[in-house]
Amino acid sequence: MNEVKFLTMVGCHNCEAVKKIFDEILPDFSNVKVEEVDMATPEGQKLVQEYSIMASPGIVINGELFSTGGVDRDKLIEKLKSLPA
């Protein structure tokens, strides 16, 4: 199972937009599990520091920083397609 950490903040408009993208595309990716992590929590702060995330949302896929501050829908889909089944 591929793991996506989706780091969000309360009131973040980009986070809401990316959340909608995940809701739309995840049914096509049964090999992907998305965990939403609030950046204000201790776990969120640890991930922010570990991956030097400067803008929300942050997306970490299988331990590798994919994007911060928003995401290109097509690039996200291509990345998820490239993951192991």
N, C-alpha and C positions, 0 to 999 in steps of 0.2 A: 504494500500500500504506500503510495506517495503522500507525503505530508506537506501541507501548505499552512504556514503561520501567517495570518492576516492581522496585522497590528493596526488598531484603530484608536481614535480619540472621540470622546463625546462631542457632538456638534460639528464634526468634520464632514463637509459636503462631499469631498472627494471619496471619503470612506463609504458614504451612502451610495454614491455612483458605482463604486467598485463592488459593493455588496450586491447590487442589482445585477451586475455582470455575472458574478459568481452564481447567483440564483438562476439565471437564464442558462448558463453553459454547463453547470455541474452535472445535470442529469446525463450528459453525454460522456462523462468521465467517472465511471464506477471505480477506477483505480486511484482516485484522488480523494483525500480527506482534508477538509479545510477546518482549521481551528482558529476562531476569532479570539484575539488577545488584546485587552485594553492596555494601551501604552502606559496608563497611570498605575497599573498594578505592579507589584514587585517582579512578576514574571515578565511583564511588558518592558519594564525598565531594564531588566537584564538583557533582553533581546535588542532593545534600542542601542545599548552600549556595545553589545557583541558585534552587531552588524553596522554600527555607525549610521543609524537611521536618523535623518535630519528633518524629514517631512512625513506627514501621515497621508494615506496609509502606507505601511511598509508591507511588502510581500516577500516572504522567505519560502523557497521551494526546495525541499529535501536538503535543508541546511545551507542553501546558497541564496544570497540576496538577489531577488529578481527585479524589484522596483520600489521606488518611494515617491510619495506625492501624487499618486494617480497611476493609471495603467492604460496602455493601448490594448483594447479588446482583442484585436487580431494577433498581436504579439503574445498575449496571454494564452490564447487558444493554441497557437503554434507551439508554445513552450509545453503546455499540458499534453498535446499530441505527441511530443517527443519523449515523454516520460515512459519508463518501463511499464508494461502491462501488469 
